[in-house]
Amino acid sequence: MKRNGLSELDGVVAVAAHRSFRKAAAELGVSPSALSQSVAGLEAQMGVRLFHRTTRSVALTQAGEDFLDRVRPALRQLAAAMDATNAFREKPVGTLRINTSEGAARLVLVPVVGEFLRRYPDMAVELVTEGRLVDIVKAGFDAGIRFTENVPHDMIAVACSPPLRHAVVASPAYFEGRSRPAHPDDLAAHSCIRARLAAGALYRWEFERNGEVFEVEVPGALTLDNQTLIVRAAVNGMGIGYVPDWAVADHLASGRLVRVLQDWTPPSPGLSLYYSGHRHVPAGLRAFVDLVRELTPSAR
């Protein structure tokens, strides 16, 4: 049987991760039709179908699952061998894929990623933002960036931001004719902008003071699943929002938003860069981790 190149195997891995030929093709820098033909050619040579295809979805067959379970370790070993050879270069080269949230990406984009690309011009960085947590190893990412408390316990974590805190905010217009809450229980009398988590549950606002801890399921007619939209709604007087304070710093400084319950929102651990300790760490990722440690005092 004719042996296939790495491109076909990379194509299968990408399609399986994205469950989409279009998204996988965009990642690999090829056309969807070329990728589809490549995978179909591999299936024809193997004599087995790796994917169930419909006009709306793509999913691995059982044979495809078994094939990927066997292929992934070999691909990782090949990547490690190539990266080990790359270590003889003066500077790392390649692409670093990082999974994160939209908010976290905004925090690290300029100070960390921008500096990394300046120092290592032969490297490329792909930041993929999504609300839900994913298995970064299975999805083909080198690393992830999330709130420290959300990092999986089997990962190596390195702090990449100072401690962060949330802010309870609303516009001055919203508070006209309303009393400002002095205790989390007072939110029951207000219209709050609720947040829907990626997993589907409503986010319960978290408060703490002098050892007293509250998780409040706030009332409100508006529910959003995007932090930027929550801030925009609050600025436009649509209710009280609960967001990271860095996301509203400019609005607070300008007076477009006012803050309440500040003594109930103490700092909490910030963001962490995390990656698997059970596989080879590429030179590019090692350089990125070193830069994070350099730029984040708490990571040293």
N, C-alpha and C positions, 0 to 999 in steps of 0.2 A: 504494500500500500504506500502511496506517495506520502512523505512526511510533510507536515505543514509548518510554516514559520510562526514566529511569536506573534505576528500581527493578528492572525486568526484567533489565537488563544486570548490575546488582549481584548479582541472584539467580543468574544464570548463573556469574559469577565465583566466588561463594561456594560453590555446589554443586561446581564444578570443583575448588576448593581443598580442600574437606572430603571429597569423594566420598561425600557423604551429604546428603539433603534435610533430615533431622532436625537435624544439626549446623549446617548452613548457615542453617536457619530460626532456630535459637537465636541465632546470631550476629547475624542481621538483625532479630530481635525480632518475627518473624511466625510464624504456624502452619505446620507442614510442608505441610498441605493447600493453604493459600493460596500458598505458594511453588511447590508442584508445579503448581498451576493457572496461575500466572503464567508459569512456564517453558514449560509445554505450550502456552499461548496464543501465546507468542513463536515456538515451533517451528511452530505451525499457520500463523501469518502469514508466516513465512519459507518454509514448504513444505519444511522439512528437519529431520531429527531431530538434536539436539545431543548427546543422552546415550543410552547404552545403559542400560536399567533392568532390574534383576531384583529379586527379593525380598530379596537379600542384598548387592547391590553396585550402584554407580552409576559409570559411566565415560564419558568423552567419546568421541564418534564422531570420525572423521577430519574431518568437516565442522565439528564442535564445536571441535576443536583449531584448525583454520584460522580459524574465526570469532573465537575468543578471541585468537589472535595478532594479529588486526587491531584488535580492540576495546580490548585492554588499553592500548596507547599513547594512544588517544583518552580513555579514562577517566582516565588519569594526568594528561593535559593539563587536563581539566575539573577534577580535584581540585586541581591546581596553581593554576588560575584562581580557584577558590573560596577557596583558602587565601591567595592574594595579596590578595584582597578582605578576608579576615579580618584581615590585617595592620594594617588601619586601626582595628581595635578596640584597646582598651587592653590586653586580655589575650587569649591564644589560647583557642580553643574547639574542641571536637571530641573524638574518641576516638583514643587512641594504643594501637596493638596491638603487643605485644612478645612474641616467642617466646623461651623460655628453658628451663632445666632446673629440676627441683623444688628442688634444692639452691641454685642461684643465686637463685631466686625468694625463698627463705627469707632469703638474705643482704641482698637489696635492697628487700624489701617495705616494711619500716617506715622505715629511714633515708632511702631515696631516693624510692620511690613514695609513701609517706605524706607526705613533705615536699612533693613535687610537687603532690599533690592539695590540700594545705593552701594552697599559694601560688596555685594556678590552679583555683579552684572551678568554672570553666566547662569544665574538661577532665575526661575519663574515661580510665581506663587499663584495658586488658584484657591480663592476663598469661596466656599459654598455655604450660603446661609439658609437655614431652615429652623422652624420652631421646635420640631420634634428632635429628641435625642436619637442618634443612630449608632449602630455598631460600626465604629470607624474602621476596624480591621476588615470586616466582611464587606463594607461598602467601598473599600479601596482607598481610604484616606490615610495620610501619613500621621496626622494628628488632629486633635480637636481643641476648641477653646470654649469653655462653659463656666458658669458659676461653680465655684469650688465644691459646694455641697452636692452638685449634680454629676460630678466626675465619677465614673465607675470605679469601684474599689480595687479592681485588678489592674488599673492603669498607673503609670508613673505620672505624677502631676507636679507642675512647676508654676508657682504664682506668677501671673503676668499683668497684674494691676494692683494698686493699693486697695485697702478695704473700701467697700462701697456701701452706700446707704440709700434707702428709698425716700421719696418725698410724697406727701399727700398735698395735692395742689388743686386750685380752682381759680377762675378768673375773678377779679374784683366785681364784675357785673353779676356773677352767680351769687355772691354773698350779699348783694344789696337786698335788704329786707329779711335776711336770714342770719341766725346766730352761728358763729363759727364753732365747730366741734372742739371741745377741750379734752375729751376722752373718747377712745375708740367706740364706746357704746353710743355716743352721740351721732355716729354715722347712720344709725337706724332712721333718723329723721331727715336724712338728706338723699338727694339723687346722685348715686355714684356711677361712675363709668366702669363697668365690670370687665374683667379680662377672661377670655376663654383660652385655656391652655391647648397646646398642640394635641395632647392625648384626649381632649374633649371635655375635661372637667373645668368648672369655674375656679379661678384662682381665689383663694381665701387670703385677704390682706393680713399681713403679719405685723404685730406690734410687741414691744417689750419696754418695760421701765422698772427699774429697781427689783428685778427678778420676777416681775409680773408679766406673763406672756399671754398674748391674745392672738387668735386666728379668727377673723371676722368674715363671714359671708355677707357682703354688703348688698343693700337693695339698690335697684336702679333699672331704668327702662332701656338703657343702651348697653350692649355687650359687644366688645370688639376683640379681635385676636391679633392686633398689630400695635406695637408700642407707639409708633409715629402717629397713628390715627388717634390713639388715646390722648396723646399730648395735644393734637390739633383740636379734638373735641373739647378738652378742658379749656384751652385758650379761647374758644368760641362760646364759653359759658354753658356748655351742655351738661355739666356736672363736675363732681370731684373725681380726680384721677389719682392713681397710686403707681408711680413709675420711679426708676432710678433717678437720683437727683441730678446726675450729669446730663440727663436727657432734657432737663428743663432749666438748666443753669442760666441760659441766655434769657429765657422768658421771665425768670425770677428777677434777674438783674434789671430788666426793662420795665418791670411792673405789670406785664401782661398776665402773670400768674402770681398768686400769693400762696404761702405755705402755712399749713396748720399741722398740729400734732407732731411737731418736730422733735419734742422730747420723748416721743414714743417710737422713734425710728433710729435706733443706734446703728453704728457701722457694723457691717457683717463681712465675712471673708469675700474677697472680690473674685476675679476671674483666674482660672488656671489653664495653662496649656497642658494637654495630656497626650500620652502616646503609649503604645504597648511595650512592655518590657520583655515580651516573650519572642521577639523577633529582632533581626538585625536593624540597627538604627542608621539610616542613610547619612552620608556626610552633610547633605543639605539640611536635614532635620537637626543634626548635632550642632551645626552652625546657628540655626534658628534658636535652639534651646539656650546656647551660650549667650546669644544676644539678649534673649528675654531675661536671663539671670543678670546680665550686665545692666539692663535698663530698669529692672524692678528690684529695688533694695530688699524687699521682703523675700525675694526668691534666692538670695545668696546664702 
